[in-house]
């Protein structure tokens, strides 16, 4: 674990967080930029490079909505495999 300081805020980054950053293509400069622009720390780590915050928030809302319909009765919905 390591501490990341952005402005007056300090965040604790775990190995899992570093792995998510790597998978998303986010480097430390991009992470700091996103946080300075108002991104949540975990969103800044997980959202792929090039994705805007509005797009990321819309995607997260859609994922949450789709997760509501995971029962057997809803197998025919587009969001459920």
N, CA, C and O atoms as CSV, one atom per row, in Angstrom:
chain,resi,resn,atom,element,x,y,z
A,1,UNK,N,N,0.840,-1.181,0.000
A,1,UNK,CA,C,0.000,0.000,0.000
A,1,UNK,C,C,0.886,1.246,0.000
A,1,UNK,O,O,1.971,1.271,0.582
A,2,UNK,N,N,0.380,2.269,-0.673
A,2,UNK,CA,C,1.107,3.527,-0.649
A,2,UNK,C,C,0.117,4.680,-0.609
A,2,UNK,O,O,-1.025,4.569,-1.055
A,3,UNK,N,N,0.592,5.781,-0.064
A,3,UNK,CA,C,-0.239,6.978,0.025
A,3,UNK,C,C,-0.040,7.841,-1.208
A,3,UNK,O,O,1.084,8.044,-1.667
A,4,UNK,N,N,-1.139,8.343,-1.734
A,4,UNK,CA,C,-1.122,9.239,-2.876
A,4,UNK,C,C,-1.704,10.567,-2.407
A,4,UNK,O,O,-2.816,10.614,-1.881
A,5,UNK,N,N,-0.973,11.610,-2.595
A,5,UNK,CA,C,-1.450,12.934,-2.187
A,5,UNK,C,C,-1.842,13.729,-3.431
A,5,UNK,O,O,-1.061,13.869,-4.373
A,6,UNK,N,N,-3.069,14.245,-3.409
A,6,UNK,CA,C,-3.578,15.084,-4.493
A,6,UNK,C,C,-4.161,16.338,-3.841
A,6,UNK,O,O,-5.193,16.288,-3.172
A,7,UNK,N,N,-3.492,17.437,-4.046
A,7,UNK,CA,C,-3.917,18.664,-3.373
A,7,UNK,C,C,-3.778,18.477,-1.873
A,7,UNK,O,O,-2.704,18.135,-1.376
A,8,UNK,N,N,-4.873,18.704,-1.153
A,8,UNK,CA,C,-4.867,18.531,0.296
A,8,UNK,C,C,-5.383,17.164,0.720
A,8,UNK,O,O,-5.454,16.877,1.915
A,9,UNK,N,N,-5.742,16.321,-0.233
A,9,UNK,CA,C,-6.285,15.003,0.064
A,9,UNK,C,C,-5.202,13.947,-0.041
A,9,UNK,O,O,-4.311,14.032,-0.887
A,10,UNK,N,N,-5.290,12.943,0.835
A,10,UNK,CA,C,-4.388,11.801,0.778
A,10,UNK,C,C,-5.233,10.546,0.625
A,10,UNK,O,O,-6.207,10.348,1.351
A,11,UNK,N,N,-4.854,9.707,-0.321
A,11,UNK,CA,C,-5.560,8.459,-0.596
A,11,UNK,C,C,-4.606,7.297,-0.369
A,11,UNK,O,O,-3.409,7.403,-0.636
A,12,UNK,N,N,-5.143,6.192,0.122
A,12,UNK,CA,C,-4.352,4.985,0.307
A,12,UNK,C,C,-4.618,4.075,-0.883
A,12,UNK,O,O,-5.758,3.679,-1.128
A,13,UNK,N,N,-3.574,3.749,-1.614
A,13,UNK,CA,C,-3.708,2.896,-2.790
A,13,UNK,C,C,-3.180,1.500,-2.476
A,13,UNK,O,O,-2.036,1.327,-2.057
A,14,UNK,N,N,-4.035,0.518,-2.687
A,14,UNK,CA,C,-3.659,-0.873,-2.452
A,14,UNK,C,C,-3.118,-1.490,-3.744
A,14,UNK,O,O,-3.178,-0.874,-4.808
A,15,UNK,N,N,-2.600,-2.687,-3.640
A,15,UNK,CA,C,-2.140,-3.404,-4.830
A,15,UNK,C,C,-3.305,-3.658,-5.778
A,15,UNK,O,O,-3.145,-3.624,-6.998
A,16,UNK,N,N,-4.473,-3.912,-5.206
A,16,UNK,CA,C,-5.679,-4.129,-6.015
A,16,UNK,C,C,-6.015,-2.866,-6.813
A,16,UNK,O,O,-6.388,-2.944,-7.984
A,17,UNK,N,N,-5.882,-1.707,-6.170
A,17,UNK,CA,C,-6.130,-0.432,-6.858
A,17,UNK,C,C,-5.133,-0.233,-8.001
A,17,UNK,O,O,-5.503,0.206,-9.090
A,18,UNK,N,N,-3.870,-0.560,-7.741
A,18,UNK,CA,C,-2.841,-0.425,-8.776
A,18,UNK,C,C,-3.138,-1.331,-9.962
A,18,UNK,O,O,-2.921,-0.952,-11.113
A,19,UNK,N,N,-3.634,-2.529,-9.676
A,19,UNK,CA,C,-3.979,-3.467,-10.747
A,19,UNK,C,C,-5.143,-2.918,-11.585
A,19,UNK,O,O,-5.129,-3.016,-12.812
A,20,UNK,N,N,-6.146,-2.342,-10.914
A,20,UNK,CA,C,-7.281,-1.745,-11.634
A,20,UNK,C,C,-6.815,-0.600,-12.528
A,20,UNK,O,O,-7.273,-0.454,-13.660
A,21,UNK,N,N,-5.894,0.210,-11.999
A,21,UNK,CA,C,-5.355,1.305,-12.798
A,21,UNK,C,C,-4.670,0.780,-14.047
A,21,UNK,O,O,-4.862,1.306,-15.144
A,22,UNK,N,N,-3.878,-0.251,-13.870
A,22,UNK,CA,C,-3.157,-0.846,-14.996
A,22,UNK,C,C,-4.132,-1.385,-16.035
A,22,UNK,O,O,-3.946,-1.185,-17.235
A,23,UNK,N,N,-5.185,-2.078,-15.562
A,23,UNK,CA,C,-6.185,-2.641,-16.469
A,23,UNK,C,C,-6.933,-1.543,-17.234
A,23,UNK,O,O,-7.318,-1.735,-18.388
A,24,UNK,N,N,-7.134,-0.398,-16.589
A,24,UNK,CA,C,-7.859,0.712,-17.210
A,24,UNK,C,C,-6.955,1.611,-18.039
A,24,UNK,O,O,-7.434,2.471,-18.779
A,25,UNK,N,N,-5.639,1.412,-17.914
A,25,UNK,CA,C,-4.698,2.230,-18.663
A,25,UNK,C,C,-4.469,3.597,-18.040
A,25,UNK,O,O,-4.055,4.533,-18.725
A,26,UNK,N,N,-4.737,3.719,-16.738
A,26,UNK,CA,C,-4.605,4.992,-16.035
A,26,UNK,C,C,-3.216,5.075,-15.396
A,26,UNK,O,O,-2.780,4.145,-14.718
A,27,UNK,N,N,-2.531,6.194,-15.620
A,27,UNK,CA,C,-1.247,6.415,-14.949
A,27,UNK,C,C,-1.469,7.426,-13.814
A,27,UNK,O,O,-2.568,7.958,-13.655
A,28,UNK,N,N,-0.424,7.684,-13.035
A,28,UNK,CA,C,-0.555,8.571,-11.878
A,28,UNK,C,C,-0.935,9.993,-12.289
A,28,UNK,O,O,-1.718,10.644,-11.596
A,29,UNK,N,N,-0.401,10.475,-13.388
A,29,UNK,CA,C,-0.740,11.815,-13.855
A,29,UNK,C,C,-2.240,11.905,-14.154
A,29,UNK,O,O,-2.904,12.858,-13.746
A,30,UNK,N,N,-2.764,10.908,-14.867
A,30,UNK,CA,C,-4.196,10.893,-15.205
A,30,UNK,C,C,-5.054,10.786,-13.951
A,30,UNK,O,O,-6.094,11.435,-13.840
A,31,UNK,N,N,-4.609,9.961,-13.011
A,31,UNK,CA,C,-5.345,9.805,-11.749
A,31,UNK,C,C,-5.442,11.146,-11.021
A,31,UNK,O,O,-6.518,11.543,-10.574
A,32,UNK,N,N,-4.323,11.828,-10.909
A,32,UNK,CA,C,-4.312,13.133,-10.228
A,32,UNK,C,C,-5.194,14.145,-10.966
A,32,UNK,O,O,-5.921,14.910,-10.333
A,33,UNK,N,N,-5.134,14.152,-12.290
A,33,UNK,CA,C,-5.981,15.066,-13.070
A,33,UNK,C,C,-7.458,14.803,-12.814
A,33,UNK,O,O,-8.239,15.730,-12.600
A,34,UNK,N,N,-7.825,13.544,-12.838
A,34,UNK,CA,C,-9.226,13.191,-12.620
A,34,UNK,C,C,-9.696,13.619,-11.232
A,34,UNK,O,O,-10.774,14.197,-11.092
A,35,UNK,N,N,-8.904,13.343,-10.222
A,35,UNK,CA,C,-9.288,13.722,-8.861
A,35,UNK,C,C,-9.400,15.241,-8.745
A,35,UNK,O,O,-10.322,15.748,-8.108
A,36,UNK,N,N,-8.477,15.958,-9.350
A,36,UNK,CA,C,-8.544,17.428,-9.339
A,36,UNK,C,C,-9.794,17.950,-10.030
A,36,UNK,O,O,-10.275,19.036,-9.706
A,37,UNK,N,N,-10.321,17.186,-10.978
A,37,UNK,CA,C,-11.538,17.585,-11.694
A,37,UNK,C,C,-12.803,17.135,-10.974
A,37,UNK,O,O,-13.909,17.358,-11.465
A,38,UNK,N,N,-12.645,16.500,-9.807
A,38,UNK,CA,C,-13.817,16.135,-9.009
A,38,UNK,C,C,-14.222,14.678,-9.061
A,38,UNK,O,O,-15.255,14.306,-8.503
A,39,UNK,N,N,-13.433,13.843,-9.717
A,39,UNK,CA,C,-13.751,12.421,-9.775
A,39,UNK,C,C,-13.600,11.791,-8.392
A,39,UNK,O,O,-12.757,12.214,-7.602
A,40,UNK,N,N,-14.409,10.792,-8.107
A,40,UNK,CA,C,-14.234,9.942,-6.944
A,40,UNK,C,C,-12.953,9.123,-7.156
A,40,UNK,O,O,-12.648,8.740,-8.286
A,41,UNK,N,N,-12.213,8.858,-6.096
A,41,UNK,CA,C,-10.944,8.136,-6.200
A,41,UNK,C,C,-11.109,6.805,-6.943
A,41,UNK,O,O,-10.346,6.508,-7.862
A,42,UNK,N,N,-12.097,6.012,-6.549
A,42,UNK,CA,C,-12.261,4.682,-7.156
A,42,UNK,C,C,-12.761,4.769,-8.593
A,42,UNK,O,O,-12.381,3.947,-9.428
A,43,UNK,N,N,-13.601,5.743,-8.891
A,43,UNK,CA,C,-14.022,5.942,-10.275
A,43,UNK,C,C,-12.836,6.357,-11.137
A,43,UNK,O,O,-12.702,5.907,-12.275
A,44,UNK,N,N,-11.979,7.214,-10.594
A,44,UNK,CA,C,-10.800,7.682,-11.328
A,44,UNK,C,C,-9.861,6.526,-11.657
A,44,UNK,O,O,-9.166,6.563,-12.673
A,45,UNK,N,N,-9.836,5.514,-10.816
A,45,UNK,CA,C,-8.988,4.344,-11.039
A,45,UNK,C,C,-9.605,3.390,-12.061
A,45,UNK,O,O,-8.902,2.851,-12.916
A,46,UNK,N,N,-10.905,3.188,-11.970
A,46,UNK,CA,C,-11.570,2.142,-12.758
A,46,UNK,C,C,-11.978,2.560,-14.164
A,46,UNK,O,O,-11.972,1.729,-15.072
A,47,UNK,N,N,-12.326,3.808,-14.363
A,47,UNK,CA,C,-12.815,4.238,-15.678
A,47,UNK,C,C,-11.679,4.193,-16.696
A,47,UNK,O,O,-10.592,4.702,-16.424
A,48,UNK,N,N,-11.910,3.596,-17.857
A,48,UNK,CA,C,-10.868,3.490,-18.881
A,48,UNK,C,C,-10.371,4.854,-19.363
A,48,UNK,O,O,-11.085,5.854,-19.283
A,49,UNK,N,N,-9.164,4.871,-19.852
A,49,UNK,CA,C,-8.576,6.086,-20.418
A,49,UNK,C,C,-9.493,6.613,-21.517
A,49,UNK,O,O,-10.004,5.846,-22.334
A,50,UNK,N,N,-9.693,7.915,-21.528
A,50,UNK,CA,C,-10.508,8.538,-22.564
A,50,UNK,C,C,-11.976,8.645,-22.222
A,50,UNK,O,O,-12.723,9.326,-22.925
A,51,UNK,N,N,-12.409,7.989,-21.159
A,51,UNK,CA,C,-13.817,8.042,-20.792
A,51,UNK,C,C,-14.058,9.263,-19.911
A,51,UNK,O,O,-13.340,9.493,-18.937
A,52,UNK,N,N,-15.062,10.029,-20.262
A,52,UNK,CA,C,-15.420,11.202,-19.468
A,52,UNK,C,C,-16.251,10.785,-18.266
A,52,UNK,O,O,-16.853,9.711,-18.244
A,53,UNK,N,N,-16.268,11.651,-17.276
A,53,UNK,CA,C,-16.980,11.330,-16.035
A,53,UNK,C,C,-18.472,11.112,-16.282
A,53,UNK,O,O,-19.064,10.206,-15.697
A,54,UNK,N,N,-19.085,11.925,-17.135
A,54,UNK,CA,C,-20.515,11.748,-17.440
A,54,UNK,C,C,-20.770,10.376,-18.055
A,54,UNK,O,O,-21.738,9.702,-17.703
A,55,UNK,N,N,-19.901,9.969,-18.970
A,55,UNK,CA,C,-20.048,8.657,-19.617
A,55,UNK,C,C,-19.893,7.539,-18.585
A,55,UNK,O,O,-20.655,6.572,-18.583
A,56,UNK,N,N,-18.900,7.685,-17.713
A,56,UNK,CA,C,-18.647,6.672,-16.689
A,56,UNK,C,C,-19.831,6.565,-15.729
A,56,UNK,O,O,-20.258,5.463,-15.386
A,57,UNK,N,N,-20.355,7.700,-15.302
A,57,UNK,CA,C,-21.499,7.675,-14.391
A,57,UNK,C,C,-22.723,7.046,-15.050
A,57,UNK,O,O,-23.464,6.308,-14.400
A,58,UNK,N,N,-22.941,7.329,-16.327
A,58,UNK,CA,C,-24.074,6.729,-17.044
A,58,UNK,C,C,-23.895,5.212,-17.143
A,58,UNK,O,O,-24.853,4.460,-16.970
A,59,UNK,N,N,-22.683,4.771,-17.419
A,59,UNK,CA,C,-22.397,3.337,-17.504
A,59,UNK,C,C,-22.631,2.660,-16.158
A,59,UNK,O,O,-23.216,1.579,-16.100
A,60,UNK,N,N,-22.179,3.287,-15.082
A,60,UNK,CA,C,-22.386,2.713,-13.749
A,60,UNK,C,C,-23.869,2.613,-13.413
A,60,UNK,O,O,-24.314,1.615,-12.846
A,61,UNK,N,N,-24.643,3.660,-13.768
A,61,UNK,CA,C,-26.093,3.618,-13.508
A,61,UNK,C,C,-26.730,2.462,-14.269
A,61,UNK,O,O,-27.576,1.751,-13.726
A,62,UNK,N,N,-26.331,2.273,-15.517
A,62,UNK,CA,C,-26.885,1.199,-16.326
A,62,UNK,C,C,-26.537,-0.166,-15.715
A,62,UNK,O,O,-27.381,-1.060,-15.663
A,63,UNK,N,N,-25.301,-0.317,-15.260
A,63,UNK,CA,C,-24.899,-1.575,-14.638
A,63,UNK,C,C,-25.723,-1.850,-13.389
A,63,UNK,O,O,-26.163,-2.979,-13.170
A,64,UNK,N,N,-25.937,-0.817,-12.564
A,64,UNK,CA,C,-26.740,-0.998,-11.350
A,64,UNK,C,C,-28.169,-1.373,-11.713
A,64,UNK,O,O,-28.769,-2.244,-11.083
A,65,UNK,N,N,-28.715,-0.710,-12.737
A,65,UNK,CA,C,-30.073,-0.996,-13.166
A,65,UNK,C,C,-30.182,-2.450,-13.626
A,65,UNK,O,O,-31.130,-3.151,-13.273
A,66,UNK,N,N,-29.213,-2.891,-14.409
A,66,UNK,CA,C,-29.241,-4.250,-14.931
A,66,UNK,C,C,-29.105,-5.278,-13.823
A,66,UNK,O,O,-29.701,-6.352,-13.899
A,67,UNK,N,N,-28.332,-4.966,-12.798
A,67,UNK,CA,C,-28.155,-5.905,-11.689
A,67,UNK,C,C,-29.442,-6.121,-10.903
A,67,UNK,O,O,-29.584,-7.134,-10.217
A,68,UNK,N,N,-30.374,-5.187,-10.992
A,68,UNK,CA,C,-31.650,-5.337,-10.300
A,68,UNK,C,C,-32.483,-6.466,-10.910
A,68,UNK,O,O,-33.379,-7.000,-10.256
A,69,UNK,N,N,-32.196,-6.820,-12.135
A,69,UNK,CA,C,-33.007,-7.788,-12.860
A,69,UNK,C,C,-32.256,-9.088,-13.119
A,69,UNK,O,O,-32.265,-9.592,-14.242
A,70,UNK,N,N,-31.621,-9.624,-12.116
A,70,UNK,CA,C,-30.854,-10.854,-12.304
A,70,UNK,C,C,-31.613,-12.095,-11.843
A,70,UNK,O,O,-31.041,-13.184,-11.806
A,71,UNK,N,N,-32.881,-11.951,-11.495
A,71,UNK,CA,C,-33.646,-13.116,-11.054
A,71,UNK,C,C,-34.003,-13.992,-12.257
A,71,UNK,O,O,-33.919,-13.550,-13.403
A,72,UNK,N,N,-34.397,-15.223,-11.990
A,72,UNK,CA,C,-34.777,-16.158,-13.061
A,72,UNK,C,C,-35.965,-15.638,-13.859
A,72,UNK,O,O,-36.097,-15.957,-15.040
A,73,UNK,N,N,-36.813,-14.860,-13.247
A,73,UNK,CA,C,-38.002,-14.339,-13.929
A,73,UNK,C,C,-37.652,-13.290,-14.977
A,73,UNK,O,O,-38.490,-12.955,-15.814
A,74,UNK,N,N,-36.438,-12.769,-14.947
A,74,UNK,CA,C,-36.070,-11.694,-15.858
A,74,UNK,C,C,-34.980,-12.110,-16.838
A,74,UNK,O,O,-34.294,-11.241,-17.378
A,75,UNK,N,N,-34.798,-13.383,-17.086
A,75,UNK,CA,C,-33.732,-13.854,-17.952
A,75,UNK,C,C,-33.829,-13.354,-19.380
A,75,UNK,O,O,-32.830,-13.344,-20.100
A,76,UNK,N,N,-35.006,-12.943,-19.799
A,76,UNK,CA,C,-35.166,-12.502,-21.186
A,76,UNK,C,C,-34.805,-11.037,-21.399
A,76,UNK,O,O,-34.849,-10.566,-22.535
A,77,UNK,N,N,-34.450,-10.301,-20.350
A,77,UNK,CA,C,-34.063,-8.902,-20.510
A,77,UNK,C,C,-32.689,-8.790,-21.162
A,77,UNK,O,O,-31.854,-9.681,-21.012
A,78,UNK,N,N,-32.456,-7.702,-21.883
A,78,UNK,CA,C,-31.191,-7.500,-22.587
A,78,UNK,C,C,-29.997,-7.418,-21.647
A,78,UNK,O,O,-28.886,-7.782,-22.032
A,79,UNK,N,N,-30.203,-6.957,-20.448
A,79,UNK,CA,C,-29.090,-6.745,-19.536
A,79,UNK,C,C,-28.596,-8.033,-18.903
A,79,UNK,O,O,-27.519,-8.053,-18.306
A,80,UNK,N,N,-29.353,-9.093,-19.023
A,80,UNK,CA,C,-29.034,-10.341,-18.315
A,80,UNK,C,C,-28.636,-11.417,-19.318
A,80,UNK,O,O,-29.330,-11.640,-20.310
A,81,UNK,N,N,-27.534,-12.070,-19.056
A,81,UNK,CA,C,-27.117,-13.195,-19.914
A,81,UNK,C,C,-27.892,-14.443,-19.597
A,81,UNK,O,O,-27.672,-15.481,-20.221
